[in-house]
Amino acid sequence: VPPTAVPPTAVPPTAVPTLKITVATDATWPPFEYVDETTKEFVGFDIDLMNAIAEAAGFEVEFVNVAWDPLLAGMATGQYDAAISAMTITEERAKQWDFSEPYYTAGQLIAVRSDETDIAGPDDLEGKVVGAQIGTTGAIYVEENIPGATLKTYDEISQAFLDLINGQIDAVVADDPLVEGFVQKYSAELKIAGEPLTSEEYGIAVKKGATE
């Protein structure tokens, strides 16, 4: 009589730890990234995009809310694995970290008070006080292309729009989706002056050489 076959003991598969990616974002830039006032969670286009990428690629995302200037510095020193924050791909930034393929095309727009009659485009900003968020391509544009303007920089772009409404500055230069959102929110106080000044592409930044 042949011996009874004994089934082999099942060996549980070795658990593979899920890769967790630390992603920096400046959550003050609607509609791309901001904090929901009710849930206190990060929301916006960039947040949805990064979560969708993580789900498709099988890794976890830990978002870290960082002001724009420290975010740029942290990416340059490798403090974060990646950053998604309506970030324009520029030649200077590409020297410090690597970028994904572009995922959005934007441009700089001018916002002014709704009763403003003297500012219809960039040429009219000479002699004016113009607000922009520090370290952004909006601030760079004003510095490099409007030499007669006085640039006032802000850590948070919302404060620039509040100063504009209150008459502390004459205009704000920022990315068109953001400007359009603030103008829609404050339609009685703000309007757009002219057409987009630039054409820029957003990318997801990663640590230099992190090809994986």
Legacy VTK file of the C-alpha trace (Angstrom):
# vtk DataFile Version 3.0
C-alpha trace
ASCII
DATASET POLYDATA
POINTS 212 float
0.000 0.000 0.000
1.546 3.264 -1.000
2.060 5.762 1.806
-0.536 8.465 2.157
0.637 11.630 0.454
1.286 14.386 2.921
0.646 17.835 1.495
3.567 20.223 1.874
3.282 22.779 4.616
2.175 26.088 3.193
4.788 28.798 3.592
3.317 32.271 3.955
4.704 34.769 1.493
7.237 37.202 2.859
5.571 40.517 3.544
6.962 43.263 1.360
6.912 46.625 3.119
5.013 49.299 1.236
7.194 52.099 -0.025
6.277 55.431 1.559
7.130 58.644 -0.280
7.364 61.958 1.572
5.812 64.602 -0.671
6.134 68.302 0.135
3.429 70.743 -0.894
2.668 74.383 -0.110
-1.042 73.959 0.617
-1.935 77.616 0.100
-2.345 77.557 -3.682
-5.925 76.707 -4.724
-7.153 75.001 -6.826
-3.973 72.862 -6.848
-3.310 72.375 -3.125
-4.994 73.814 -0.079
-6.405 72.757 3.287
-10.131 72.036 3.479
-11.412 74.327 6.239
-13.958 71.741 7.395
-11.998 68.487 7.293
-8.510 70.025 7.703
-7.310 67.617 4.994
-5.176 68.424 1.956
-7.307 68.779 -1.174
-6.880 70.021 -4.739
-5.815 68.923 -8.206
-2.212 68.123 -7.238
-3.306 66.115 -4.198
-5.737 64.060 -6.310
-3.086 63.530 -8.979
-0.418 62.376 -6.517
-2.825 60.025 -4.748
-3.859 58.521 -8.085
-0.220 57.989 -9.064
0.499 56.354 -5.701
-2.465 54.001 -6.056
-1.474 53.003 -9.594
2.209 52.522 -8.703
1.637 50.838 -5.336
3.267 53.219 -2.876
2.030 55.341 0.030
2.174 59.119 0.145
2.867 61.205 3.224
2.108 64.845 2.434
4.025 67.522 4.331
2.725 71.099 4.299
5.728 73.383 3.785
5.880 77.089 2.941
7.148 77.698 -0.589
10.628 79.033 0.188
11.518 76.245 2.703
10.000 73.729 0.272
12.453 74.756 -2.447
15.353 74.638 0.005
14.257 71.267 1.366
14.069 69.764 -2.099
17.541 71.087 -2.905
19.005 69.339 0.165
17.044 66.108 -0.344
14.876 66.598 2.741
11.806 65.350 0.863
11.423 62.515 -1.637
9.252 64.577 -3.962
7.231 67.755 -4.232
3.994 68.548 -6.017
2.973 72.163 -5.620
1.972 73.817 -8.907
5.719 73.929 -9.557
6.924 75.331 -12.851
9.766 73.414 -14.497
12.588 75.918 -14.925
16.185 75.538 -16.046
17.455 76.746 -12.663
15.285 74.333 -10.667
16.228 71.438 -12.946
19.850 71.914 -11.844
18.878 71.142 -8.237
16.332 68.332 -8.641
14.679 66.221 -11.313
11.185 66.583 -12.742
8.486 64.312 -14.062
6.970 64.871 -17.468
4.867 68.068 -17.467
1.284 67.593 -16.326
-0.199 71.109 -16.617
0.389 74.297 -18.627
-0.157 77.621 -16.886
0.795 81.278 -17.318
1.259 84.370 -15.190
-1.712 86.745 -14.892
-2.136 90.219 -13.418
-4.891 90.871 -10.895
-5.951 94.414 -9.988
-8.797 96.052 -8.073
-12.065 96.160 -9.951
-12.056 99.980 -10.052
-8.507 100.131 -11.497
-8.403 102.012 -14.834
-4.659 102.612 -15.309
-3.419 99.001 -15.461
-4.335 96.981 -18.545
-1.132 94.941 -18.943
2.513 94.577 -17.881
3.630 97.866 -19.457
1.343 99.718 -17.065
3.029 98.278 -13.964
5.995 100.651 -14.156
6.038 102.722 -10.995
3.497 100.435 -9.313
3.811 98.146 -6.298
3.281 94.562 -7.410
2.750 91.611 -5.087
3.858 88.020 -5.693
4.731 84.985 -3.596
8.422 84.784 -2.754
10.460 82.446 -4.954
7.693 81.918 -7.538
7.880 82.481 -11.270
5.466 85.384 -10.756
8.031 87.163 -8.582
10.796 86.261 -11.036
8.767 87.679 -13.937
8.257 91.014 -12.185
11.953 91.249 -11.256
13.218 90.404 -14.733
10.626 92.001 -17.015
9.194 95.044 -15.218
12.211 97.011 -13.970
10.135 100.071 -13.087
7.880 98.163 -10.694
8.424 97.684 -6.966
8.096 94.010 -6.067
6.593 93.120 -2.696
6.915 89.430 -1.839
4.735 87.320 0.443
5.147 83.981 2.170
1.493 83.209 1.348
-0.220 84.400 -1.835
-3.578 84.949 -0.102
-2.056 87.849 1.865
-1.024 89.518 -1.386
-4.620 89.453 -2.625
-5.887 90.832 0.685
-3.357 93.680 0.483
-4.496 94.335 -3.081
-8.139 94.538 -2.014
-7.203 96.862 0.866
-5.198 99.176 -1.413
-1.777 98.358 0.048
-0.412 97.308 -3.363
-1.453 97.993 -6.958
-1.436 94.520 -8.537
-0.677 90.835 -7.978
1.107 88.557 -10.456
0.524 84.823 -10.060
-0.412 81.669 -11.981
-3.593 82.021 -14.013
-5.707 79.281 -12.325
-4.974 80.812 -8.931
-5.670 84.380 -10.090
-8.906 83.280 -11.740
-9.967 81.573 -8.510
-9.335 84.636 -6.346
-11.030 86.946 -8.868
-14.059 84.655 -8.874
-14.106 84.572 -5.062
-13.759 88.360 -4.773
-15.584 89.336 -7.962
-16.778 92.651 -6.550
-13.270 93.719 -5.561
-10.908 92.191 -8.149
-10.503 91.714 -11.889
-7.929 90.383 -14.352
-5.798 92.846 -16.315
-4.737 91.650 -19.775
-3.738 88.241 -21.084
-1.359 85.603 -19.631
2.225 86.876 -19.597
3.979 83.514 -19.908
3.482 79.851 -20.791
4.825 77.492 -18.122
4.690 73.755 -17.481
4.161 72.177 -14.066
6.059 69.054 -13.022
6.479 66.805 -9.998
9.938 67.313 -8.502
12.057 64.465 -7.082
15.479 64.320 -5.494
18.317 64.683 -7.962
19.294 61.307 -9.393
16.329 59.470 -7.810
15.527 57.714 -11.083
13.604 54.943 -9.332
LINES 1 213
212 0 1 2 3 4 5 6 7 8 9 10 11 12 13 14 15 16 17 18 19 20 21 22 23 24 25 26 27 28 29 30 31 32 33 34 35 36 37 38 39 40 41 42 43 44 45 46 47 48 49 50 51 52 53 54 55 56 57 58 59 60 61 62 63 64 65 66 67 68 69 70 71 72 73 74 75 76 77 78 79 80 81 82 83 84 85 86 87 88 89 90 91 92 93 94 95 96 97 98 99 100 101 102 103 104 105 106 107 108 109 110 111 112 113 114 115 116 117 118 119 120 121 122 123 124 125 126 127 128 129 130 131 132 133 134 135 136 137 138 139 140 141 142 143 144 145 146 147 148 149 150 151 152 153 154 155 156 157 158 159 160 161 162 163 164 165 166 167 168 169 170 171 172 173 174 175 176 177 178 179 180 181 182 183 184 185 186 187 188 189 190 191 192 193 194 195 196 197 198 199 200 201 202 203 204 205 206 207 208 209 210 211
